[in-house]
C-alpha cells in the first residue's frame, strides 16, 4: 500500500505535465505568429499592389492537412476548429479580415462567418443580402457571407438573383448544422407562452414540434431569429425560436433544445469576394447560364458535363430578368475552372447558351 500514490498525488503529476505542455504549445503558437508576420513582410517588400493576406485555397489546404494527420482523441473537426482560430489570430497580426454578413448580430449567418474566418475577423452585420453584395463591391470589406440553401427549406432565391447583376466571385462555402432552441426571457413562464417569434424558415423547420408542444400559441414571423430573441427579451408570455448565438447575445433561457424537425438540418453559406481563387486540390465551381425557351434546352446545357465526367452537385432554375432569356440556371459541380476537362466542357456549354458566367471556383467547405 505504501508504494501506491494517492489520487491527489497522481493529479498533481498530471497537472504539472499539462502545465509543461501548455508552455510548449504557447511558444509554438507564437513562433507560428512570427512566421506569419514574416510572410506579410515578404509580401509588402515585393511592392505589388492589391496584396492578399488571406488566401482561401491556402487555408483550405492547411486545414485539410490538420484533419488528415490528426490521431485523436480530439475529433478531426474539433482539431481543425482549434487551428482555424490560431490561423485567424495569426492573420489578424498582418491584417484582420473584414467581413460583411447578413445580420443582425446573433444570426446563423454570423455564426457561419465566424466558423469560416475565425473569431479574430472583423464581422459587420448588414440589413439585407443586397447590402452584403454592395459592401463587398465597394471594397468596404474583403468578403461577404450570405446563405444560399437550406437542407429542409431549399434554395434562398434572393442570393441567387443577386449574382445575376453582380461581378463578385464566390471564394468559399461553409455548411452549418442548424440547431434551433426555444428561448424565453426572465418574465415568461413556459406554461404561459402565447406567442412564438421566429424567422419564417425557422418556424417551418420546427412546425411538427410546435404542433405537438405549443399547438395554440400564435406563430409570428419576423425578419430574423436574432430579432425574435430581441423581442422576447422584454416581453411577457412570448418565446423565440433561435440559435445559440442569439440566446447568448440576449441572455435568454433555453427551455427546449434542438427542436428542428429534421435532425440533419443544415444551411450552406457562400463566401463572396472580388478575386478569383486558385485551385486547392479539392474544389467546386458555380456558374450561371441563360437559355432560350426551346425544347431540350436543359438537356443541351447539361449534356457536356455528363460526357466529360463532371459531377453536378446542384442545378437550380430562376426566372430571367431579361425578356430575351426565359430561364437562368445556377449549376454547382465538382472541379476547378482551370481543370482541363472543366475547360473543355465550358467551351461546349458556351456554344449552347445565350449567356454563361462562372461565379467562382473555390475550395470545398472543410469545416
N, C-alpha and C positions, 0 to 999 in steps of 0.2 A: 504493500500500500504506500510505503514511504516514497517509492520511485515515481508514483503517479502524480502528474501535475493536476492542480485544481482547475476548475473551469475558469476562474479569474486569471490564473497564470497563462493558460492557453490563449485566452482572449487578448491578454497583454502582448504576447508574442505576435499574434496575428495583426493586431493594431499597429505594432511597430513596423511589420512588413508592409502594411498598407501605406503608412506614412512615408517609408522609403520609396515605394513605387510611385506615390503621388509626386514626390520631389523630382523623380526621374521624368515622369510624364510632363511636369511643368517645364522642366528645362528643354525637353524636346519640342514642346509646342512653341516655346519662344525661339528656338532655333529655326523652326519652320517659318515663323513670322519674319525672322531676319532674312531668310531666303526669299520670301515674298516681297520684302522691301527691295532686295537687290534686283529682282525681276522688274520691279517698277522703275528702278534707276536705269537699267539697261534700256528699257522701252523709251524712257524720257530722253536718254542720251542719243538715241537714234535720230531724234529731230523730226520724226514722221508726225504728220498731223493726224487728228482723229484717233488717238491711241485707245485701244480697247484693253482695259484691265481685266474685265470679266469675259471669259471665253466659254460659252456654253458647251462646246464639244470637249474641251479640256476637262471641265468639271465633271461631265458625264463619265469620261474615261477614268478619272481618279476614283470616283465613287464606285464604278463597276469593279475596279481592281480591289478596292477595300472589301467589297462583298465576296469576291472570288477567293481571296486569301483568308477570309475570316474562319477561325477554328472554334468559335464558341467559348464559353457558354452563352454569350450575348448573341442574339439573332443577327442575321446579315443586315436586316433593315435597321435595327437599333444601332448597330455599329456604323452604318452609313450615315444615320442621322447625327451621330456624335461628330463624325468627320465633316459633315455638311456645316455644322456650327463652327468648327475650327477653321474651315476654309472661309466661311463668311467673315469671321473676325479678322483673319489674316488679310483678306481682300480689303476690308474697311481701313486698314493701315495705308493702303495705296490710294483708294478712293471708294467710299461706300457706294453701293449700287442704289440708285434712286428708282423706285418702282411705284407706278400708279395701279390701284386695284379698284374694282367695283365695290364701293362702300355701302353703308357707313362702316365704322370700326366695329369689330365683333362678328363680321360675316364669315362664311366659309371661304369666300374668295380671299380675304385677308389671311386666313389660315393656310390656304394654298400658296399664297405669295411667300409667307414665312417658311413653309415647308421647302419651297424650291430655292429661295435665295438665302435662307438663314436669318436669324434674328438681328444680325448686325446691318442688314439692309435698311434703307430709309424708305418706308412704305407709306404712301399717301392715298387716302380714300377719295374716290370720285363718285358723283351722284348717279352717273349713268354710263353705260357701255360706250356711247358716243364720246363722252368726256375722256374716258381712258384712251381711246384711239387718238383724240385731238392732242392730249397731253404728250403722248409719245411722238406724234408727228411734229409737234412744235419743238421737240428737243428739251422740254422742261424736265422730263425723266428719261432714263435709258430704256426702260421696259414697262410693259403693262401686263396685267393679269386679268383675264376675262373667262367666265365659264362658257363651255361650248356644248356639252351634252351631259345628261344625267341618265344613269342606267335604268331608272324607273320611268322618268318623265320624257325622255328623248332629247332631241336637239334643242339648243337655245337659238332660235332663228334670228334674233336681233344681232347676235355676234356674227353669224354667217353673213347677214345682209351688210354689216359694217365693212366687210372685206371687199365688197363689190366696188366701192368708190375709194378705197384706201390703197396707198402704196406700201404700207407696212408689211413686214415679213414675220412669219411665225418662227420663233427661235427656240421653242421648247414646249413641253407639255408636262402636266403634273396631274396625277389621279389621286383624289382624296376620298377615303371612305367616309361616308356621311352618317354620323350618328346624331339622332335627334333626341332632345330631352324636353320634358315638361317642367317648366320653371315657374316659380311663384315668388312674389315679394313677401316681406315680413308681415304685411297686413292681411294676407289671404289664408284662409283655412282650406285645405284640399277638398273637404266635403261641401264647400260653398261656392265652388268655381262655376260661374255662369257664362263667362266669355273666354274664348281662347284665340289669341292673336298669332299669326304667323304669315310668312310668305306663301302665296298660293301653291307653289311647288311643294313646300313642306307639309302643308295641310293635305295635299294629295298623297304624299308619301306615307302619311300616318292615318289615312282615312279609316282603315279597318280597326286600328287600335282605338281611335276616337269613338267610332261607332260602338265599340264594346265597353269602354270605360267612361266616356262622357257623352252619351247619346243626346242629352238635352241641352248641352252647352252650345251657345252661339259661336260659330266659327267665323272669325273676322280676318279677311286677307289684308295685309299691309305690305309696304314696299320692300321690306327685308326682315329677316329674322332678328337682326340687331335692333331694328325699330320696334319690333314686337316686345323684345326684352326691355327696351327703354320705357315703353308704355306701361307695362305691368309693374315696374319698379315702384310707382307711386299710387297704383290703383288698388281697390279692394275687389275681391271676388273675381279676379281675372288671372289668366295664366298665359304663358308664351311657349310656343314650340321653337326651340333654337338650339344652337350648338354650344360646345363647351366654352369657346371664347366669349360668347355673348353672356353666358351665365357668370363668368369671372368679371367681365367688364362692368356689369351692373349689380354684382353682389347678390344674385338670386339663388334660391334653394332649388336643387333638383329633386322633384318628388317622384319622377319616373324616368328611367334611363333606357336608351336605345329603343325608342317606341316606333321606329320606322317599320313598315310592314315587310319590306324586303331586307333580310339580314346582310345581303351583299350590295346594298345601296351605295353607289359611288358617283362622283361627279368628276368629269375631265375638264381641266382648265388649260387654256393656251397662253403661252408667253409670247407677247408681240414686241418687236423691236424694229430698228431701221436697217440692220445689217444682215447679210446672208451668212449662214453658219456652215463652216467646212464640215466634211464627213467625220463622224466619231467612230465609225465601225459598226454601229447598230442604230440605224436611223429610220425615220419616217418622212414622207413628203405629203404635203397637202396642196391640192390645186383646185382651181375653179375653171369650169369650161361652159361655154354657152353654145346651145344648139338651136337650130330652127325646128319648128314644129312639122316634122315629117316622119313617115313610118320608118322604124328601125334606127332612129337617131341615137337612142341609148345603146343599142347593140353595137352600132358603128363606133361609138365612143369607147366602149369597154373592151371590144374585141382585141385591140393591140396589147392590152395589159395581159389578157389571158394567153395570147400567143407567145409573149416574151417571158411568161412565168412570173409575173409580178403579183404579189399577194395584196389584194384590196382589203382594207380593214373597215372602210365606211363609204357609203355613197348616199348623199342627201340631195334632194331636189328642192329648189326655191323658185318661185315665180320671178321672171325677169323684170327689171325696172324699165327696160328699153323695148319699144314696140317691135323692133326687127327680130328680137330674140324671144323665143317662147319660154325656154327653161334655162336655169343656171344650175349646173351640177357641181357639188362640192365632193371631192374624192380624196380619201386618205389611203396611202399604200405604203408597204414596207420597202425601204430603199432610199438612196440619196439621189438628188437630181444630177449629180456628177457621175453616177454609176453608168457604165456603158449600156446595159440593157434598158435602163430607165431613159437614157437619151434617145435610144432607137425607138422606144415606144412613144415618147413625147413627140418625136418628129412625125410619126404616123398620125397620132391623135390631132396634131395641129392642122393637118390637111383635112380633117373630117369635121371640124367645129368652126363656128363663126368667131370665137374668141377663146383664148387659152391664157390663163395666168397662174404661174406657180406661186403659191402663197408662202412657201418656205419648205426647206429640208432642215430637219432638227433631230437631236438625239431622242430616242425613245425614252419615256419617263423612267428614271432609275428609282426614285423614291415615290 
